[in-house]
Amino acid sequence: MLHLSFYTTSGCHLCDHVEEFLIILGQHPQLHSQFCWSAVEISVSDDLIEQYGVRIPVIATEEGDEIGWPFEMEQLGEWIYNHLTEHSSRS
């Protein structure tokens, strides 16, 4: 399973939009049950604010590959699918 971190903060309307993308993509037949994600609240850490404050929403793999706004749901789906393919080839 591919584990993703979703860097976000409360009150970020773009982050809300991307969260919807993640929920929809999680139900897609090719991606269903193939990945999971957890939200990382950047406001709890000065380091996270410095790193992501002007870039959120950002989604990252455990290996550190990132996709940051702007992107469309199709682009995010392709990005996730490509990482799933890489992830499964390593397992």
N, C-alpha and C positions, 0 to 999 in steps of 0.2 A: 504494500500500500504506500502511496506517495503522501507524505505529510507536508503540508504547506502552512506557513505563517502569514497571517493577514494583518499588516501594520495599519492601524486605524486610530481614531480618537472620536470621542462623543461629539456630536454636533457637526460632523463632517458629512455633508450631503453626498459628496462623491463616494465616500466610503460606504454609505448606505446603499448607493447604486451598485457598487462592486459586490457588496454582500449579497444582493439579489442575484447578481451574475453567478456567484459561487453556489448559491442554493439551486438555481436552475440547472447549472452545469452538473451538479451532483446527482441530478435526476436523469441526465442524458443517458441513453442506453449504452453508449460506448464508454462512458466515464463512471457510471453508477457503481458505487462501492469500490472504486479504484483509487480514490484519493480522499483525504480528510483535511480539514483546516482548522486552525485555531486563531482567534483574534488576539492580537498583541496591542494593548493600549499603550500608546507611546507617551502619554502624559505622565506616566509613573516614573519616568527616567529621563534625566537631562541628556544622557547619551542618546537615547532613542529620539528625543525631540530634535537634537542636533542632527542626527543622521537622517530622520524621516520627516521632520516637521513641515518642510515645504514640498515634499515629494509624495505624500500619501494621497490616495491609497497605493500601497505596495504589497505585492505578494511574493514570497520567497520560498525556495526549496530548502531542505536541510543542508544542501551543499552550498547554499549561498547565491544561487542564481535568482535573479529578481526580474519582475515585470512591474513597472510603475505607470501610473496614469500619465498620459491618456492612452486608453485602449478600449476596443469594443469587445462585447461578449465573445464574438467569434474568434478574435485574436487571443483572448484569454483561454478559450477552449482548445485552440491549437497549441498554445504554449503548454497547457497542462498535459494534453495528449502526447506531445513530444517528450515531455519529462517522464511520463508514464512509460513510454517506449524505452527510454534510456534506463529508467529505474528497473524495469523488468529484465533488461538484458544484463544488468549487473547482478541480479539475484540468482 
